[in-house]
Amino acid sequence: MMRTIKWVLAGVAAATALAVAVPASAGSHGDKVLTVALETDLRGFESLKGNVLGISASAVINATTERLAEWDGKGGMIPHLATSWEYSPDRKSLTFTLREGVKHSSGDDFTARDVVHHYTRILDPKNRFFGRTFISPMQKVVADGDHTVTVQLAHPWLPAESMHGAFSFTSYIPSSRNVDEEKQMRDPIGTGPFILTEWRSGDRLILDRNPNYWDADRIKVDRVIFRILPDQATRYAALQSGEVDVIWTDRGDTIRKAEKNDKVTVYKRKGAGAGIAFLNNAKPPFDNVNARRAFQHSWNQGAYVRVSYKDIVDAVEHPLGPDVKCVANYRKTNPDKAKEFVAAYEADTGMKLEHELIHTSTQRGREYGEITQQLTRRNGITTNLQPVDQLQLRQKVFTNNYNMSGWRIADTGDVGSQLFALLHSKSFYNLAKYKSERMDQLVVAMRKAKTQAARDEAMCDVIKQMNDDVPIVLTNGRTHYAIANKNVIGDPILFQGVPDVRYLDKK
C-alpha cells in the first residue's frame, strides 16, 4: 500500500530540549528505534496558533495526541478515546462515552474536561480558529460527568461522527492543562503512545515511548525519530542505506524505482480529495472571471501528472473520490477557449493577463511552477514564479498576500466539510476569497442534506459551480505513498496521506 505527505524546508537547526518526563530507558542502546523521513519542517501543535496541520505535523501529532474515533479503513469509524457514541432521536446531538483509565503523557487523567475545553476554544468565534468552518454545525460540547460528552448540533449533519476521526486540529484532544499553560505549541501533551522529547528545528523530532499509555501492548518500538529531509533523492538514499526505515514521498521517479526494488515495500492508497490551486478572487487579475477561465482552459492536468508525477496519481474532474459519480462540467484544456477568455479579459481591463504564482522550493513545487509557466505562456498568459518555503507559502495565503498558490483538499473520504469551508463566502477558510450567492446556497444545501445520496448529489452541484467559476483549479487526484525497508513490520495506513507510525514494528 502507499501514502502521501507535504512538508516544508526549514530554517535553523537549533536544538530545543523539551521539559517532559521520559523513562530513563527510553531510546537507550538496544531499544527499537524507528526512523521516518518527512519532507518539511513544521510549525507546531497548538490549534489556534498552528491553524492547519500538514502531513508532517499530522504524522507527529498522531503519535502524541489522540482522537475520539479512528478511520476503520473501509469508510467507517471505530472507537478510540471514545468507546461508543449515539445520536439523539432528532439527530441534533451526538453523545460520546469516553474511555476510562486513560492518562495524558504528563500523568494527568484524561477526562471530559479535556474534550469540552478543546472544542470550546476552537468553536469560540472570538478565537478565529481557521478550521471552525469545517465543524460549524457543532454549536457546543458539554460534559455529563467525567466520561460522557455531548456534541450539540445546529441541525442534523451527516459527517458529525467522522469529523472526530479526521487528521486535523479539530479532532486531536490535547491536555487542557498543557494548553492553558501555553506549552502545547512546542511541547505537545496528549494521550498518545509517544512523547516529543526533543525538537531540532529543520533537522529532526525525537519521540520516546509514553510510560502512561493506555494501550501499551500495541506499541512495539521504543523511540520514533522523524527526520526532516526536504530533498527527495536524499530521502530515498537514506532509506536504501538503512539510515531511515520509512519515507513519505509523492515523487513518481522514486516510486517507480522503488517498485522495482525488492529490498523495499511500496505502500499505496487511492483516496478522495485533490491537489488544488487557489486563484485569489480578491486581487487582479483573478478577481475577473475571464482571467480564471482563461487559466483553467490553459491548464493541462493530464500533462502535469504525466510529467511531474510519472502517472502515479490520476487526473480528476472532481475531488469526491473514485467511488462517487459526478458529471462535474470540468473545463478541459482548450487553447482556443483560453485565448478567447484572454481576449475578453484584456477587453475588460485594458491590461495583459499576468500573475504571480507562489510555490514551494521543493522538487514538486519547482516542477509545478515551470509546467504552469509553459502551459499558460502558449495562450498569452504570463506566469511569474516566486519560490518560497512551505511556512512562507502558508503565511502568504492566510494573509491574502498572493495571486495564485498551490494547496490541497485532504483525503477525508467525505470532502463536503472542506468544500463548505473553502467556498462559503463567510468562511475563515475561504482562502481564494471567492464570493457567490449561488455557491453559498449550494454549500448550505449540501451541509443540511439528510441522506448520503442527497449529500453526494449536492456535493456534485457544488463542484459544477466551482468548475464554472474557477476560484479553485484541480491539479491532480490523491494517491498516497510511503516506502519502507523490509525490516519494517506493519502498514502505515496512509489515511489522509499521513503515515501512521504508531503500531509499526521492526525485525
Sequence and secondary structure as in RCSB ss.txt:
>XXXX:A:sequence
MMRTIKWVLAGVAAATALAVAVPASAGSHGDKVLTVALETDLRGFESLKGNVLGISASAVINATTERLAEWDGKG
GMIPHLATSWEYSPDRKSLTFTLREGVKHSSGDDFTARDVVHHYTRILDPKNRFFGRTFISPMQKVVADGDHTVT
VQLAHPWLPAESMHGAFSFTSYIPSSRNVDEEKQMRDPIGTGPFILTEWRSGDRLILDRNPNYWDADRIKVDRVI
FRILPDQATRYAALQSGEVDVIWTDRGDTIRKAEKNDKVTVYKRKGAGAGIAFLNNAKPPFDNVNARRAFQHSWN
QGAYVRVSYKDIVDAVEHPLGPDVKCVANYRKTNPDKAKEFVAAYEADTGMKLEHELIHTSTQRGREYGEITQQL
TRRNGITTNLQPVDQLQLRQKVFTNNYNMSGWRIADTGDVGSQLFALLHSKSFYNLAKYKSERMDQLVVAMRKAK
TQAARDEAMCDVIKQMNDDVPIVLTNGRTHYAIANKNVIGDPILFQGVPDVRYLDKK
>XXXX:A:secstr
       B      EEE      TTTT TTS EEEEEESSB   S HHHH S  HHHHHHHHHHSB SEEE SSS
 EEESSEEEEEE TTSSEEEEEE SS B TTS B  HHHHHHHHHHHH GGG  GGGGGGTTEEEEEESSSSEEE
EEESS  GGGTGGGGSSSTTT B  HHHHHTT TTTS   SSSEEEEEEETTTEEEEEE TT TTGGG   SEEE
EEE   HHHHHHHHHHTS SEEE   HHHHHHHHT TTEEEEEEEEEEEEEEEE TTSTTTTSHHHHHHHHHH  
HHHHHHHTTTTSS   S SS TTS          HHHHHHHHHHHHHHHSS  EEEEEEESSHHHHHHHHHHHHH
HHTTT EEEEEEE HHHHHHHHHTT  SEEEEEE   SS HHHHHHHH TT TT TT    HHHHHHHHHHHT S
SHHHHHHHHHHHHHHHHHH SEEEEEEEEEEEEEETTEES  B GGG B  TT EE 
